[in-house]
Amino acid sequence: MSAFNALIRAMLPVTPKPLIRFFARRYVAGATLTDAITTVQRLAREGCCATVDVLGESVARREHAETAVISYLEVLDAIASQRLPANISLKPTQMGLNIAAEFCRDNITRILEKASRLGVFVRVDMEDSPTTDATLALCRELAARFPGGLGVVLQARLRRTLADAAELAIRRVNVRLCKGIYLERRAIAYEERDIIRDAFVHALRILLEGECYVGIATHDEWLVSETLALVQRLGLKHDQYEFQMLLGVDPELRRILVGAGHRLRVYVPFGTHWYPYSVRRLRENPMIARAGLEAFLRGRVEP
Ligand SMILES: Cc1cc2nc3c(=O)[nH]c(=O)nc-3n(C[C@H](O)[C@H](O)[C@H](O)COP(=O)(O)OP(=O)(O)OC[C@H]3O[C@@H](n4cnc5c(N)ncnc54)[C@H](O)[C@@H]3O)c2cc1C
């Protein structure tokens, strides 16, 4: 990592919020549901489908989780009434996991009940490692109640992921596989990029050979090419897996994959709780902050 990137990462916690918002706006559809719908419609014209995420996490008060549930119910109505090619992604700690597991389960159940009535799929995002066991247990229980309606996420960087992939493959669970954005201790997670890449491919092979539907969530071209080789070796059709990418990241790769006939889903976050998500994205790619800062200093943009 360059010294400049390290400096930007170190500065993020003390960077004023308006500046973070300015640099991170490419990753967020906007503050309102209308912004999210407009973005999903634009992506649909490009041939992409979407997963809509109401920004928010780590809620400590029941009423905040309740507000998030209501927002998701509104998203579901919009997806169904406007026939958007979209599903939803939600975070357990946004649903109250840190308050009580049962409370969180009840909140997600409310969303799943409506989603299954409307035929919309629900993805439960994976957060940092203290939540992994509880999230997988919750998903196991809810997947049994809503077969085909709910999917989980595995993070390749976690040492436990191969075992989790094997267990999910037995039940043919719908899995999004990603590298994992949360910084974890070496005791439980790989730290080196090449090892994480290899672990990603191993987990992907287990899941695809187990006939799971996998959302391959990456912008890493090496992983894309490994995925394509694996898909070809297994003789999978285009509707047996999908690529997934984040809004604001590498639209050119997005177009290349769509142009080649692959299903591609874009993660479309929206809402007012944009700060933690944006900081994670900027920490992941300080070059964005660097380019924005240079443009700002040259007077080319206004925050
Ligand atoms: C749809 C989707 C859902 C996700 N859900 C989760 C989840 O539930 N839990 C979780 O822990 N993580 C999640 N992630 C994040 C994921 O774990 C990685 O942190 C992220 O995708 C970057 O890893 P990468 O495989 O793209 O490889 P990287 O090596 O990080 O990136 C490859 C290339 O992509 C580009 N790139 C990557 N990130 C950025 C960025 N922020 N800004 C600009 N360019 C960038 C760069 O050109 C980079 O060289 C999700 C990612 C996606 C795409």
The ligand as a Tripos MOL2 file, in Angstrom:
@<TRIPOS>MOLECULE
LIG
   53    58     1     0     0
SMALL
NO_CHARGES

@<TRIPOS>ATOM
      1 C1        -22.6240   -7.0150   -4.6280 C.3       1 LIG1
      2 C2        -21.6350   -7.0320   -3.4990 C.ar      1 LIG1
      3 C3        -22.0870   -7.3090   -2.2240 C.ar      1 LIG1
      4 C4        -21.1930   -7.3440   -1.1550 C.ar      1 LIG1
      5 N1        -21.6350   -7.7350    0.0800 N.ar      1 LIG1
      6 C5        -20.7600   -7.8710    1.0800 C.ar      1 LIG1
      7 C6        -21.1590   -8.4010    2.3410 C.ar      1 LIG1
      8 O1        -22.3250   -8.7540    2.5630 O.2       1 LIG1
      9 N2        -20.2090   -8.4970    3.3090 N.ar      1 LIG1
     10 C7        -18.9030   -8.1420    3.1060 C.ar      1 LIG1
     11 O2        -18.0970   -8.2790    4.0300 O.2       1 LIG1
     12 N3        -18.5160   -7.6210    1.9300 N.ar      1 LIG1
     13 C8        -19.3900   -7.4910    0.9200 C.ar      1 LIG1
     14 N4        -18.9630   -7.0010   -0.2880 N.ar      1 LIG1
     15 C9        -17.6270   -6.3690   -0.4160 C.3       1 LIG1
     16 C10       -16.5610   -7.3870   -0.7940 C.3       1 LIG1
     17 O3        -16.3400   -8.2400    0.2990 O.3       1 LIG1
     18 C11       -15.2450   -6.6780   -1.1610 C.3       1 LIG1
     19 O4        -14.8230   -5.9010   -0.0990 O.3       1 LIG1
     20 C12       -15.3450   -5.7980   -2.4000 C.3       1 LIG1
     21 O5        -16.1610   -6.3750   -3.3720 O.3       1 LIG1
     22 C13       -13.9570   -5.5870   -3.0190 C.3       1 LIG1
     23 O6        -13.3910   -6.8200   -3.3560 O.3       1 LIG1
     24 P1        -13.1250   -7.2830   -4.8540 P.3       1 LIG1
     25 O7        -13.3830   -8.7540   -4.9360 O.co2     1 LIG1
     26 O8        -13.8810   -6.4490   -5.7910 O.co2     1 LIG1
     27 O9        -11.5580   -7.1600   -5.0410 O.3       1 LIG1
     28 P2        -10.5770   -5.9020   -4.9000 P.3       1 LIG1
     29 O10        -9.2090   -6.4610   -5.1550 O.co2     1 LIG1
     30 O11       -10.8050   -5.1690   -3.6410 O.co2     1 LIG1
     31 O12       -11.0050   -4.9830   -6.0970 O.3       1 LIG1
     32 C14       -10.7430   -5.3040   -7.4420 C.3       1 LIG1
     33 C15       -10.7680   -4.0260   -8.2390 C.3       1 LIG1
     34 O13       -12.0770   -3.4480   -8.1560 O.3       1 LIG1
     35 C16       -12.0070   -2.0500   -8.0040 C.3       1 LIG1
     36 N5        -12.5890   -1.6740   -6.7000 N.ar      1 LIG1
     37 C17       -12.8320   -2.4810   -5.6420 C.ar      1 LIG1
     38 N6        -13.4190   -1.7960   -4.6420 N.ar      1 LIG1
     39 C18       -13.5400   -0.5120   -5.0820 C.ar      1 LIG1
     40 C19       -14.0760    0.6660   -4.5240 C.ar      1 LIG1
     41 N7        -14.6010    0.7140   -3.2960 N.pl3     1 LIG1
     42 N8        -14.0390    1.7870   -5.2810 N.ar      1 LIG1
     43 C20       -13.5440    1.7800   -6.5310 C.ar      1 LIG1
     44 N9        -13.0220    0.6840   -7.1160 N.ar      1 LIG1
     45 C21       -13.0120   -0.4450   -6.4030 C.ar      1 LIG1
     46 C22       -10.5610   -1.6720   -8.0880 C.3       1 LIG1
     47 O14       -10.2540   -1.4080   -9.4340 O.3       1 LIG1
     48 C23        -9.8560   -2.9250   -7.6660 C.3       1 LIG1
     49 O15        -8.5690   -3.0190   -8.1900 O.3       1 LIG1
     50 C24       -19.8290   -7.0230   -1.3830 C.ar      1 LIG1
     51 C25       -19.3860   -6.7520   -2.6630 C.ar      1 LIG1
     52 C26       -20.2520   -6.7720   -3.7200 C.ar      1 LIG1
     53 C27       -19.7220   -6.5300   -5.0870 C.3       1 LIG1
@<TRIPOS>BOND
     1     1     2 1
     2     2     3 ar
     3     2    52 ar
     4     3     4 ar
     5     4     5 ar
     6     4    50 ar
     7     5     6 ar
     8     6     7 ar
     9     6    13 1
    10     7     8 2
    11     7     9 ar
    12     9    10 ar
    13    10    11 2
    14    10    12 ar
    15    12    13 ar
    16    13    14 ar
    17    14    15 1
    18    14    50 ar
    19    15    16 1
    20    16    17 1
    21    16    18 1
    22    18    19 1
    23    18    20 1
    24    20    21 1
    25    20    22 1
    26    22    23 1
    27    23    24 1
    28    24    25 2
    29    24    26 1
    30    24    27 1
    31    27    28 1
    32    28    29 2
    33    28    30 1
    34    28    31 1
    35    31    32 1
    36    32    33 1
    37    33    34 1
    38    33    48 1
    39    34    35 1
    40    35    36 1
    41    35    46 1
    42    36    37 ar
    43    36    45 ar
    44    37    38 ar
    45    38    39 ar
    46    39    40 ar
    47    39    45 ar
    48    40    41 1
    49    40    42 ar
    50    42    43 ar
    51    43    44 ar
    52    44    45 ar
    53    46    47 1
    54    46    48 1
    55    48    49 1
    56    50    51 ar
    57    51    52 ar
    58    52    53 1
@<TRIPOS>SUBSTRUCTURE
     1 LIG1         1 GROUP 0 **** ****
